[in-house]
Amino acid sequence: MATANKTQPNNGDVKAFLNAVEHKKRREDSFIMLEMMTEITGEKPVMWGDSIIGFGQFTYNYKSGRSGEWFYTGFSPRKQNLTLYIMDGFKKRPELLDKIGKCKTSVACLYINKLEDVDEDILRQVIKESAEYVKEQQSAC
C-alpha cells in the first residue's frame, strides 16, 4: 500500500506564515517571491505542509505505481536561504544558470541567500519555463 506524501496542501494562511519569518531580509524577499510566482504562474499560492508555498497542482505517477500530488513551482523561506522548487530541474537550461548569479542548486531546488544576488529577469525565465513545462507534461498524460 502506498503512503501519502507528508507534505500536503492545506488551508494555511500564506501571508501570516511569511509575516512570521524571523529573518527580515528573507521575509521581504519572500513577499517579493510570492508576488513574482503568483504573476508568473497565474496560480493562487497555497501552503504545502507548514513551510512551503506552492503554485498550481498536478498528479505525478511513477513506474513503481506510486503517485501523489505536488505543485508546479514553489518556494520556502528556510533559515539558511530562500529555497525555490524548480520541478523540472536545471539540466534543460544550463545557459540560464550560468547567467543567473550567486546561487546553489540541487536536483530541483535553487538556493538563494538574497534576491539581490541573482538576475531577476533570468530568475523569472527559469520559473516560467519550469512551470510551463510541468503543466505541458501533465496535460499530455
Summary of the structure (lengths in Angstrom):
residues: 141
radius of gyration: 14.9
end to end distance: 23.5
largest distance: 45.7
contacts: 401
relative contact order: 0.16
helix: 38%
strand: 26%
